[in-house]
Amino acid sequence: MADFVFADDYQLEEGKTRAFYETFLKALVHKNNNLLGVIQGFSSLVLYNDDISADVRESTDQMHEASKSGSDLNKVVLQAGGCSTTSQEMIDLSNLLVFWKGKCQDICTASNVSLQFNAEEGLPKVRGDASQLSDILVCMINNAAESAKNFPNGTVALDLFPPGKASPGNNVDLFIRNTSADLEESAIKNYFVPFESSKGNDHFGLGLTTAAVICGDLGIRLGLRASEGTMTAWLSIPAAG
């Protein structure tokens, strides 16, 4: 059975220069958003003109949509760059499970794949940021559903286990499994690389990078394994106390 490939390299260092690069990246994104806002505004004005030719309308519409995609990319870049605010707190997972299950179901339904959701009893509180933990889950479920939909009868399954049930140590283990092709270790490592995507140009290639960086900030260990037609993502979340 293949071993897990862990995203340990994406834990950002708390060095003296990290704050500088966070500020630099935020400022760069802000400047880009200003430019994109101007493009969106003027292209919208052009599109309101009913007298423009079909060719001009098509080109302007492409410009407008591209600027919107650029703005969306800027938001993801800040997360992947470790610029999002992290607040360590005690999280009662039972308060998140209904939201998580509904979100997972919506994503899987949109991809026309089935979902199995299992959260065992006895889950302790964990340390982290509830909003960012949910962001990680959405990234991973989106990735799983988009992969599973490429296979007949594709499925996604999520399991949450209390400490000691699936692995030793004081961690809550969250596993996400989906139908997948078997992959070499080098291919799995490449999934974590920024802007690398096997899903085409309509994807930024930052989903797993973002998940890995947030996990590193929250002290969560993220691993991937592809074996016997199944991709498994493993989130080892530190329990509080």
C-alpha positions as CSV (number, residue, x, y, z in Angstrom):
1,M,0.0,0.0,0.0
2,A,1.3,3.5,-0.9
3,D,2.5,5.8,1.9
4,F,1.0,9.2,2.6
5,V,2.8,12.2,1.0
6,F,2.7,15.0,3.6
7,A,2.7,18.8,2.9
8,D,5.2,19.6,5.6
9,D,7.2,21.8,3.3
10,Y,4.3,24.3,3.2
11,Q,4.5,25.3,6.9
12,L,5.6,28.9,6.6
13,E,8.5,30.0,8.9
14,E,7.9,32.7,11.5
15,G,11.1,34.5,10.5
16,K,11.8,38.3,10.7
17,T,11.0,38.7,7.0
18,R,7.6,37.0,6.9
19,A,5.8,40.1,8.0
20,F,7.5,42.1,5.2
21,Y,6.5,39.6,2.5
22,E,2.9,39.4,3.8
23,T,2.7,43.2,3.6
24,F,4.3,43.2,0.2
25,L,1.9,40.6,-1.1
26,K,-1.2,42.4,0.3
27,A,-0.1,45.7,-1.3
28,L,0.5,44.0,-4.6
29,V,-2.9,42.4,-4.6
30,H,-4.5,45.7,-3.6
31,K,-2.8,47.5,-6.6
32,N,-3.8,44.8,-9.0
33,N,-7.4,45.0,-7.7
34,N,-7.4,48.7,-8.4
35,L,-6.4,48.1,-12.0
36,L,-8.9,45.3,-12.4
37,G,-11.7,47.4,-10.9
38,V,-11.0,50.1,-13.6
39,I,-11.2,47.4,-16.3
40,Q,-14.4,46.0,-14.9
41,G,-16.0,49.4,-14.6
42,F,-15.1,50.6,-18.2
43,S,-16.0,47.3,-19.8
44,S,-19.4,47.4,-18.0
45,L,-20.0,50.8,-19.5
46,V,-19.2,49.6,-22.9
47,L,-21.5,46.6,-22.5
48,Y,-24.4,48.9,-21.6
49,N,-24.2,50.3,-25.1
50,D,-26.7,48.5,-27.3
51,D,-25.2,49.9,-30.5
52,I,-21.8,48.2,-30.3
53,S,-21.0,45.4,-32.8
54,A,-21.2,41.7,-31.9
55,D,-17.4,41.4,-32.2
56,V,-16.8,44.4,-29.9
57,R,-19.3,43.0,-27.4
58,E,-17.7,39.6,-27.4
59,S,-14.2,41.0,-26.8
60,T,-15.4,43.4,-24.1
61,D,-17.3,40.6,-22.4
62,Q,-14.2,38.5,-22.4
63,M,-12.2,41.4,-20.9
64,H,-14.9,41.9,-18.2
65,E,-14.9,38.2,-17.2
66,A,-11.1,38.0,-17.2
67,S,-10.9,40.9,-14.8
68,K,-13.4,39.3,-12.5
69,S,-11.4,36.0,-12.6
70,G,-8.3,38.1,-11.8
71,S,-10.0,39.5,-8.7
72,D,-11.0,36.0,-7.6
73,L,-7.4,34.9,-8.1
74,N,-6.1,37.7,-5.9
75,K,-8.3,36.5,-3.0
76,V,-6.9,33.0,-3.3
77,V,-3.3,34.2,-3.6
78,L,-3.6,36.0,-0.2
79,Q,-4.7,32.7,1.4
80,A,-2.1,30.6,-0.3
81,G,0.6,33.2,0.6
82,G,-0.3,32.8,4.3
83,C,-1.7,36.4,4.6
84,S,-5.0,35.4,6.1
85,T,-5.5,36.1,9.8
86,T,-5.3,33.1,12.0
87,S,-6.8,33.0,15.5
88,Q,-6.1,30.0,17.7
89,E,-9.2,29.1,19.7
90,M,-11.0,26.1,21.2
91,I,-13.4,24.6,18.6
92,D,-16.3,22.3,19.5
93,L,-16.5,20.2,16.3
94,S,-20.1,19.3,17.1
95,N,-21.1,22.9,16.4
96,L,-19.6,22.6,12.9
97,L,-20.8,19.2,11.8
98,V,-24.2,20.2,10.5
99,F,-22.7,23.0,8.4
100,W,-19.9,20.8,7.2
101,K,-22.2,18.0,6.1
102,G,-24.5,20.4,4.3
103,K,-21.6,22.1,2.5
104,C,-20.1,18.7,1.5
105,Q,-23.5,17.5,0.2
106,D,-23.9,20.7,-1.9
107,I,-20.5,20.3,-3.5
108,C,-20.9,16.6,-4.2
109,T,-24.4,17.1,-5.6
110,A,-23.1,19.8,-8.0
111,S,-20.5,17.3,-9.2
112,N,-23.1,14.5,-9.4
113,V,-21.2,12.2,-7.0
114,S,-22.5,10.4,-3.9
115,L,-21.3,11.4,-0.4
116,Q,-20.9,9.4,2.8
117,F,-20.4,11.5,5.9
118,N,-19.4,9.8,9.2
119,A,-18.5,11.6,12.4
120,E,-17.9,9.3,15.3
121,E,-19.0,10.1,18.8
122,G,-16.5,11.3,21.4
123,L,-14.8,14.0,19.3
124,P,-12.9,16.4,21.6
125,K,-12.5,20.1,21.2
126,V,-9.6,21.0,18.9
127,R,-7.3,24.0,18.6
128,G,-7.4,26.2,15.6
129,D,-9.5,28.7,13.7
130,A,-13.1,27.6,12.9
131,S,-13.4,29.6,9.7
132,Q,-10.1,28.5,8.3
133,L,-10.7,24.9,9.3
134,S,-13.9,25.1,7.2
135,D,-12.0,26.7,4.3
136,I,-9.6,23.7,4.4
137,L,-12.5,21.3,4.3
138,V,-14.1,23.0,1.4
139,C,-10.8,23.0,-0.6
140,M,-10.4,19.3,0.0
141,I,-14.0,18.3,-0.7
142,N,-14.0,20.4,-3.9
143,N,-10.9,18.6,-5.0
144,A,-12.3,15.2,-4.1
145,A,-15.6,15.8,-5.9
146,E,-14.0,17.1,-9.0
147,S,-11.8,14.1,-9.2
148,A,-14.6,11.6,-8.4
149,K,-17.0,12.9,-11.1
150,N,-14.6,11.7,-13.8
151,F,-15.4,8.1,-12.9
152,P,-18.6,6.1,-13.3
153,N,-20.4,5.9,-9.9
154,G,-17.7,8.2,-8.4
155,T,-18.0,8.6,-4.6
156,V,-16.7,10.9,-1.8
157,A,-16.5,9.8,1.8
158,L,-15.6,11.8,4.9
159,D,-14.7,10.2,8.3
160,L,-13.9,11.9,11.6
161,F,-12.3,9.9,14.4
162,P,-11.5,10.8,18.0
163,P,-7.9,10.5,19.2
164,G,-6.4,7.0,19.3
165,K,-9.1,5.5,17.0
166,A,-7.4,5.8,13.6
167,S,-3.8,6.8,14.7
168,P,-1.8,7.1,17.9
169,G,-1.5,10.5,19.6
170,N,-3.8,13.3,20.8
171,N,-5.2,14.2,17.4
172,V,-8.6,14.1,15.7
173,D,-8.2,12.4,12.4
174,L,-10.3,13.6,9.4
175,F,-10.1,11.4,6.3
176,I,-11.6,12.3,2.9
177,R,-11.6,9.6,0.3
178,N,-12.7,9.8,-3.3
179,T,-12.6,7.7,-6.5
180,S,-9.3,8.3,-8.2
181,A,-6.7,7.0,-10.6
182,D,-3.6,5.5,-8.9
183,L,-0.8,8.1,-8.9
184,E,2.9,8.1,-8.4
185,E,4.4,9.9,-5.4
186,S,5.9,12.5,-7.6
187,A,2.5,13.3,-9.1
188,I,1.0,13.7,-5.6
189,K,3.8,16.0,-4.5
190,N,3.2,18.1,-7.6
191,Y,-0.4,18.7,-6.5
192,F,0.8,20.9,-3.7
193,V,2.9,23.1,-6.0
194,P,1.4,26.6,-6.5
195,F,-0.4,27.0,-9.9
196,E,0.0,23.4,-10.8
197,S,-3.4,21.8,-11.9
198,S,-4.5,18.7,-13.8
199,K,-8.0,20.2,-14.2
200,G,-7.5,22.7,-17.0
201,N,-7.1,26.5,-17.4
202,D,-10.4,27.2,-15.6
203,H,-8.7,26.3,-12.3
204,F,-6.1,28.4,-10.5
205,G,-4.1,25.4,-9.2
206,L,-4.0,26.8,-5.7
207,G,-6.6,24.8,-3.8
208,L,-4.2,22.2,-2.3
209,T,-1.5,24.8,-1.8
210,T,-3.9,27.0,0.1
211,A,-5.1,24.0,2.2
212,A,-1.4,23.1,2.9
213,V,-0.4,26.6,4.0
214,I,-3.4,27.0,6.3
215,C,-2.8,23.6,7.8
216,G,0.8,24.6,8.5
217,D,-0.3,27.8,10.3
218,L,-2.8,25.8,12.4
219,G,-0.5,23.0,13.3
220,I,-2.5,20.5,11.3
221,R,-0.7,17.8,9.3
222,L,-2.0,17.2,5.8
223,G,-1.2,14.1,3.8
224,L,-2.3,12.5,0.5
225,R,-2.3,8.9,-0.7
226,A,-3.5,7.4,-3.9
227,S,-3.9,3.6,-3.9
228,E,-6.2,1.0,-5.3
229,G,-8.4,3.5,-7.1
230,T,-8.9,5.8,-4.1
231,M,-7.3,9.1,-3.2
232,T,-7.2,9.6,0.6
233,A,-6.6,13.0,2.3
234,W,-5.6,12.8,5.9
235,L,-5.9,15.8,8.3
236,S,-4.4,15.3,11.7
237,I,-5.9,18.0,13.8
238,P,-4.4,18.7,17.3
239,A,-6.9,18.2,20.1
240,A,-7.2,20.9,22.7
241,G,-5.8,20.2,26.2
